[in-house]
Amino acid sequence: MASGFSIVDPGDYKSIETIQVFVREPYQRFLSGVNTYLKHNFNKDRDSLLDFISEFLFINNHFCPQFYWLVNLQRFTTANILLRDVSSLKEITPRHENFEKANEYQYLNEVFANHKKLHFYLALDKVLYWDMLNKTVTMPEICSALKQKYPDVYTEVIERSKQICGVLD
């Protein structure tokens, strides 16, 4: 393919041993994603959008927890997961951006810095980024680490997910 990416037949996922997953620092990713969402919806009232996001949180894939993407991945494969910082993408492709632009999001930080519900759910990604970066892990290991470090989040998210879809057993 011209883009340099190849399409994997869904049936081939089972043969993959390890998948590299690039993650970002959770809070900065959230702020960046919200900023992108606001830019894409520039014709709407920013304060109303921020109120809506503050109430319902993860309404867009630009800022939903990265953990949710891994849960979705489990539908197709149980391959090991090598968690890498998004900055290491520069080793693979020259199309790399500097993702950490904290000053650019200062106005968003004022809205979300003390948002308890947000930081509760960001624990899903904190385990990935702060505890498992540059490690090859399995989804059960991720869930176990989450259960040990953030038992309330584990109960709220993992146990409920098991009840709903059964993909994390």
N, C-alpha and C positions, 0 to 999 in steps of 0.2 A: 504494500500500500504506500502511497505517496507520503503519508503523514509519518511513517516510521513505526507505526503501531500495527500489531497484527491482531486479528480477531480470533478469539479462542472459542471453539465450539463448546457450548455448555456441557456437553458430555465429557469434555476433556478436563474439566475442573477437578474431577476426582483424582486425576493423576498428578496434580501439582502438589509438590511436597512443602514448599515454603512460598509465601506471598509477602513481598515487601509492601508495607503500608506506611505512608508518610503522614505524620501528624504534626499539628501545631500546638503551641502553648494554648491551652483551652480558653482562657479569658480573652487573650488578645485575638484569637480566632473568632470568638463570639462578637467582639467589638468590630472587627474587620468585616465580618459577614453582615452585621446589622448595617454598617456603613454602606456596603455594596447594595444591600436591599433598598436602603433609602435613596441611593443614587439612581437605581432602576425605577423607583417610584417617585421621581422628583416632582411629578404633577399632583401629588397628594400632599396633604398637610403633614409635615414632619412630626409635629407634636402629637397628632392623633395616631400616627403610625407607631411612635415610640410608646404611647400609652397602651396600644394594642399589643405590641411586642412584650412590654413589661407585664401585662396581664397573662398572656398565653405563651410567651417565651419562644418556643422553637417552631415557628410557623413557616420557616423557609429552610431549604437544604443548605443555604450559605452559612447558617449558624446553628443548625441542629447539632447535638453532640456527635463527635466522631465515633463514639462507641456504637451508636445506632447503625452506622455504615458497616461496622464489623458484625453486628447481629444479622444484618441483611446478607452479608457475605456467607454466613453460616448456612444459609439456605442452599448454597451451591457447593460448598467444600468445607472440609474440616482440616485443611492444610494448616501447617504451622504459620505463625504470623511474625514477621520480623518488623518491629516498630522502629521507624527512623524519623528523625527530625526533618521537617520539610526543607530546611536549609540544605540538606544533603542532596536535594534534587539537582543541584549544580554539577554533581558528579555524573549525572545521567544525561542532562540536557542543558544547553546554553540558555534556554528560555526559563530563567529563574528570576523571581522577584524577591525584593527584600520585604518580607511579610511583617516584620516587627516595626510598625510605625506608631508607637504608642502616643506620641504627641498629636497625631492627626485625629485621634479618637477621644481627645480630652472631654469634649462635650458629651460623648456617649458614656465615658467613665463616670461623669457626674450623675448620670441617670442610673447606672447599673452597679456601681462599686459596692453598694451595701444591699443589693437585692438578694435576700436570703434564699428565695426559691431558685433563682438562677445558680447561685453558688452551690446549692444542694445538688442540683443535677449536673453541674460541671465536674463534680467528683468522679463521674463516669470517665471523663477524659483526663482528669488529674492522675488517675492510676496509670493510664496509658502513657502519659507524657512524663510524669515525674518519677514513676516507679519502674517502668518497663522499657523505656527508650533504649534502643540499641540491643535489645534482647529478642530472642526468638521464643515465642510463647504460644500456647494454645488458648482457645477461648475459655475452656474450663479453668485454666490458670489465671486468666484475667478476672474471671468471675470470683475465684477464690480470693485473689488479692483484694478485690473490691469488697468482698464480704468481711475480710479481716480489718481493712482500713476504714471503710465507710459502711458499717452494718445497716444503718437506716436506709441508705441509698440502695444497697443490695436488696433489702426487703421490698422496698417500693418499686424498684425497676425490674430486677432479675426475677424475683419470685412471681411478680405479676406477669412478666413476659412468658415465663414457663407455663403459667396457667392459660395464657391467651393463645400462644402459638407453639409451645413445646420445642423451640429450636435451641435452647441453651442447656438441655439435659446432657 
